[in-house]
Amino acid sequence: MKLTSKVALVTGAGTFKKSFTAADGIGNGTACAITFARHGAFVICTDRSLEAATQAVDLITRDGGQAVAMEMDVTNGRQVNEAVDAVVARHGRIDIL
């Protein structure tokens, strides 16, 4: 587990391809979140849609990983600052962004 004890904040973690292509599957954000978790990181899955971020968390936890979901729109500076502050307050740091 290369990322054991690391904290990863992933934006767009709830992106699923079926929303914008004929191919079903996951997008880059979700794939990154799952990969970080598989390597031992605690993952904060953020997305504009809390429901989509929660779906990514469900995939990670079913696979044995650790993750939480947060609603965050990267175009909203206030939301980004609040999310970063919340993660740092809870985990003391962000190792992977």
Phi and psi in degrees as a GROMACS rama.xvg file:
@    title "Ramachandran Plot"
@    xaxis  label "Phi"
@    yaxis  label "Psi"
@TYPE xy
-67.9973  -25.4214  LYS-2
-111.401  19.0178  LEU-3
-54.8695  134.738  THR-4
72.9892  7.14272  SER-5
-91.1312  151.457  LYS-6
-113.736  122.708  VAL-7
-117.51  127.343  ALA-8
-106.283  116.622  LEU-9
-114.307  122.046  VAL-10
-88.2593  149.237  THR-11
67.623  24.7825  GLY-12
-69.8611  -14.8798  ALA-13
-99.9983  17.7389  GLY-14
-80.7799  117.844  THR-15
-114.862  130.292  PHE-16
-57.6397  -30.449  LYS-17
-61.2282  -13.7885  LYS-18
-79.208  -15.6322  SER-19
-141.713  12.1136  PHE-20
-153.142  162.624  THR-21
-72.1668  -22.4573  ALA-22
-82.8903  125.458  ALA-23
-75.4628  152.436  ASP-24
145.335  -167.339  GLY-25
-103.59  155.975  ILE-26
-91.3013  -177.203  GLY-27
-62.3149  -41.327  ASN-28
-61.9183  -45.5886  GLY-29
-64.9231  -42.2278  THR-30
-61.2266  -41.2712  ALA-31
-64.1454  -44.8286  CYS-32
-59.9158  -46.2426  ALA-33
-62.8371  -43.6419  ILE-34
-64.0111  -45.0644  THR-35
-59.0822  -44.1663  PHE-36
-64.0649  -41.3028  ALA-37
-62.8425  -24.4183  ARG-38
-95.3913  9.82785  HIS-39
103.479  -3.77695  GLY-40
-74.6089  150.604  ALA-41
-86.447  123.161  PHE-42
-110.628  129.891  VAL-43
-99.279  110.049  ILE-44
-89.9446  113.54  CYS-45
-112.644  149.289  THR-46
-163.826  159.696  ASP-47
-60.6627  -29.8135  ARG-48
-104.185  114.766  SER-49
-62.3605  -35.5795  LEU-50
-60.8864  -44.0111  GLU-51
-66.5696  -41.4244  ALA-52
-62.677  -37.7847  ALA-53
-65.93  -35.6909  THR-54
-62.6352  -40.2362  GLN-55
-64.5984  -41.2077  ALA-56
-60.5532  -42.1835  VAL-57
-59.4146  -42.6186  ASP-58
-60.8765  -43.4027  LEU-59
-66.7554  -46.8736  ILE-60
-69.8032  -33.4713  THR-61
-64.4074  -25.906  ARG-62
-88.6509  1.58351  ASP-63
94.5843  3.34911  GLY-64
-89.2235  176.649  GLY-65
-118  129.99  GLN-66
-161.27  157.591  ALA-67
-134.069  157.341  VAL-68
-106.583  143.865  ALA-69
-139.616  140.957  MET-70
-82.8362  127.411  GLU-71
-158.331  128.391  MET-72
-104.151  116.883  ASP-73
-65.8148  -13.1505  VAL-74
-86.7963  -2.64346  THR-75
-110.219  100.447  ASN-76
-56.6353  -37.5552  GLY-77
-62.2251  -44.7711  ARG-78
-63.9158  -40.2693  GLN-79
-62.8418  -47.7061  VAL-80
-61.3288  -42.6274  ASN-81
-63.9293  -41.534  GLU-82
-64.9852  -46.6915  ALA-83
-61.2282  -45.742  VAL-84
-59.9016  -41.9444  ASP-85
-64.9106  -41.9013  ALA-86
-66.2015  -45.0356  VAL-87
-65.2638  -38.6284  VAL-88
-63.364  -38.3321  ALA-89
-82.9222  -39.7016  ARG-90
-110.938  -10.5029  HIS-91
83.9521  -8.47473  GLY-92
-174.961  168.812  ARG-93
-128.587  118.657  ILE-94
-89.2523  -32.5252  ASP-95
-132.015  128.083  ILE-96
